Amino acid sequence: MKVQREIIQRLTQWSVSETRKPLIIMGVRQTGKTWVMREFGEEYFDYTAEFNFDRTKELAEIFDKTKDVKRILNDLALFSDVPLLPGKTLIIFDEIQECSGALNSLKYFQEDAPEYHLIAAGSLLGVSIRQKKMSVPVGKVEILKMRPISFKEFLQHADEKIFNFVEEISRIEPLPGIIFNRLKEEYRRYQVSGGMPESVVSLLGNTGMARVEDVLQNILNLYTLDFSKYADAVQITRINSIWNSLPSQLAKENSKFIYKVVKTGARAREYEDALLWLEEAGLVYRVYNVSKPGIPLSAYRDISAFKLYAFDCGILRRLSKLSPDIILSGHLGFTEFKGSLAENAILQSLEPQFDDQLYYWTSGNKAEIDFLLQTATQIIPAEVKSENRVSGKSLSVYHKKFAPEIRIRFSMNNLHQEKGLLSIPVFLADWSTKLIEMSD
């Protein structure tokens, strides 16, 4: 089974742009970066020439001896079974973190050979750039972030008719019961698998839940090995401790990140590098508190107060040792952590729609708004509820204090809007910007 990824559309736009630059795809390990590059090359180019700097160490010598693009291309041709033709060949530099010279050469490809289509990617590239003090040619490359499979992408393969129905929504009104219930069912399945391609393919391919669990556990094991392989010796234990504390951090009534949850007596200065490592690896998102919901939100962030989320809800579920049956059955005993899982999944949906600019707001111990969303002209408060119960005063407190034009509540209630409150079912979070534009 092949899951079509929306990032292919972004790559297509890049390929025909008159101002195209070499492209670097950043993303977490196992999200399918190599697969996407190959798939894009196969579909849109006559040839695909892939150069893997981890598998073929000799490639580094090419970049050590010259910065001349023509010479580089001539030498690369010796390692390729296909011709390197401008406009017809997609050139792939994979595992580019293994060759700083190749990363630096992207500058010269942009300046001296812009007619070539070149995409680069690498494992833990963000970590490697800082640790190896590698130079990224700023202004000479484009960066594209690769994320796990979204629920929107998942739904397109799970139930294309329901997907098409959602895509054609043109006004804010309740969904028909049969559509709502089907979406709810598929969303629960997505919360089980998350967006890692192998786990999604296993779930949609009906290979059995045990296989999905094995896939996710294997990925978690790989990440743990990465901590040992790519982190400094002093940081390995700290990275592991922060990573394994994620479920308990999110399950707290106040989900603000607290270092003592990681380890008794832990201090920020001791763990900041470990936290930064996880961020650069793409494994966690840090969402800062803001003192005031003003534009731009970044001007009001409090760097000492933040919440930490996992990059994928399926990975978080498996890290938490939460059984798939609990989610699929809607077990009544699954209460506190259900909210945490829902909030993490909403974060995944909102983050790409709002360019990584997500924040949260608190008013002492009186209220907490899960997410503040910044558009071109306004700040929108968004609250997350895991099921139908939407009691709570936080949105009301915020509304009385700041009177926003629109407020959002994500829950398992149907789609509707009343007096500026836009109720969005959690399974429609991937369509948030579209629904906001439709709102009154």
Secondary structure, DSSP 8 states (H G I E B T S, - for coil): -----THHHHHHHHHH-TT---EEEEE-TTS-HHHHHHHHHHHH-SEEEEEETTT-TTHHHHHHH---HHHHHHHHHTT-SS---TTTEEEEEESGGG-HHHHHHHHHHHHH-TTSEEEEE-TTHHHHHHHTT----TTTSEEEEE----HHHHHHHH-HHHHHHHHT--S-----HHHHHHHHHHHHHHHHHTT-HHHHHHHHTT--HHHHHHHHHHHHHHHHHHHHHHS-HHHHHHHHHHHHHHHHHHHSSS----HHHHSTT--HHHHHHHHHHHHHTTSEEEEEEESS--SSGGGGEEEEEEEEEES-HHHHHHHTT--HHHHHHT-TT--HHHHHHHHHHHHHHHHHHTTT-EEEEEETTTEEEEEEEE-SS-EEEEEE-SSS----SHHHHHHHHH--S-EEEEESS-SEEETTEEEEEGGGGGGHHHHHHH--
